[in-house]
């Protein structure tokens, strides 16, 4: 089969490396891909949001199956467009991708169907929101309604910070039209858990849970980023918690979307907070998370393509999906200064990797056959092992095999998770 993977980050590189293991895969194309992906797939410089060009490309290359990985093209309706020309896809249609595309929609869905989440109020003008913020308790959470590159969520510690956030989102339009509406939401406390799941609109099969590290600096200090590293499985996500999530969150979400005429197929990401009152949904994503995918897929023992096709065809079952009992760790190597200003264009050198080691490239390009940095998050150094402790050690061994100027990474990925396992 000829496969097209839409996207160009570390998540897409992890998906492509996993798909390459399938005996059914004849060739993999990526649009746009990146310098590292180019070593595993044939890349073409078409942006993930250039829907017309992707549709034409799929026709021209006679693509048999397409994996739409990022949120933007899913929310814009790329799956609908490709299926219209007879190309089956992994990923939800536009009407279902709204679950991530609009936080107001997802919050209203949860309220309507009794799915546990934080209390919230929606506003469509800044003045009303600011008046409300004078009466609420702090800290509080302010969210832009639409997609904002993972940066549309602000935790305000006091009224001044909250007022500034509203002005930036609604008046200055730092996230464009995504800030036309906002949510002011209850601040939840507890361990965070990410759970990716496969679904065909009928059954939900959760993947291995994971823990993301969003802050730029050690000890969860510094600015929020797209993710500085991940571990899997998440020790806070016990069998008891998993059972409760399936009963109260996962299946009810799929049922709710079906009742709304928005059947969801593909990868549904549940961002959860394990509060003192039980698990609650912080957010939904309509696709694989990044960098969570980089620790989840290395633990997958089944054929990823078979699973993806089953989600499309409505034939998903538990026998198709098998994960190892091991652990995985991803340490993101970034350009110093990320998520703000950073320099790029430096050569990346990667040593020989063991069977349990992977490097998933995100922000890099090929320049005359030489791999060079071209983004903030450059790559994920990933390793698996029987235990979390070993997986963490192994991932940092992978880091030692990689070098580029201005490299920066957190030294404490997995530290919090390890402490939790020893309680």
C-alpha positions, 0 to 999 in steps of 0.5 A: 500500500502507498501511504501518505502521512500529513504533517512534519513533526516528531509525532509524524516521524514516530508514526512513520517509523511505526508504519514502516514495520508493517509488511503491507506498506510499500511506500510512505510519502509525507507532506511536508515532512522534515529533514529527519522524516526524509530518511524514512519517507519521500517528502514533498513541500506541501503544508498540512493546511494546503488542502487542495494541493494535498488532495491533488497529490493524493490523486497523482500518487494514487495513495491507498491510505492517508494518516492526517496527523495534525489538528489544523487539517483535521479541523479544516476537513481534510479527511472529508476532502480525501474520502470524497475522492476515494482515499480512506483516512485515519482521523476524524471528519470535520464535524467530529474534529470540532471536539478539539477545534472548539473548546466551547463546543467540547465544554458544552458537550461535556455539560450536556452529557454529564462527562466530568470536567471543571466548571466554566463560563463562556464569553464572546466579548472582553468587557463581560469577561473582565467584569466576571473576573472581578468576582471569581476566585484565583488561580483561574484558567482562561482558554481561547476557544479555537486552535492556538498551537497548544498555547491558548491556555493561560493560568492566571494567578490574580485579576491583573493577569486574568485581565491581561490574558483576556485583552491579549486573546480577545482584543489584541487577537494574539491567536487570531479568530481562535480568540473570538470566544473564551472560556473562564474555567475552574482551576483543577488540581491533581496529577495530569495524565494523557491517554491516547485512544484508538476508536472506530466510533463504537469501541474505545481502546486506550493506548498506554498512558503517558505524562508530559513535561510542558515547562521549559526548565527543570523542576517544572519551571519556566515558560510553557512549551509544546512539551519537553519530554514524556514518559509512559506509562503514567504511574498515577493512572492505575487500573482502578482509575483506568476503569473509572475513566472508561465508564465515566469519560471515554465511552460517554464521550464516544456515545455523546458524539454519536448522539450529536451525529458527529461519529468520531473515528481515529485517535481521540486524546484525553487530557485528564486531571486526577482531582480529589473528586475523581478524574476530570477532562481538561481537554480533548485532542482529535489526534495523536499528541506530541511528544506523547506519541513518541513514547506510546508507539515504541511500546506498540507490538501490533501492526499500526496500519491494521489498527488504523484501517480498522478504525476507518472501517469500523472493525476495531477490536481489542485483539488488534491492539497489543502493547508491551508491559515495558516503559518508554521515555522521550527527552526533547532536545531543543534549541537554546532559548525555546520557546522564545528566540533561538538560533538554528542552522546547526549540524546535527550528529547522531551516533549509532542507536541500539534496537531499543533506541529511537530518534524522532526528528521535529525541527530539522532540515536537510541541507546538502545532505546534512541534517541541520536544526530548523526549529525550537523543538529539534528532536526526541531522544527515545528509549524503552526498557522493562522498567521506568527507571531503566527507560529514563537512563536509556533515554539520556544515553541516547541524548549523549549520542546526539550533538548540535550547537545550542542544544538544550534539554531538561535533566529531570524528565521522569523524575516526578513519575519515579517518585510516584512509583516509590510511594 
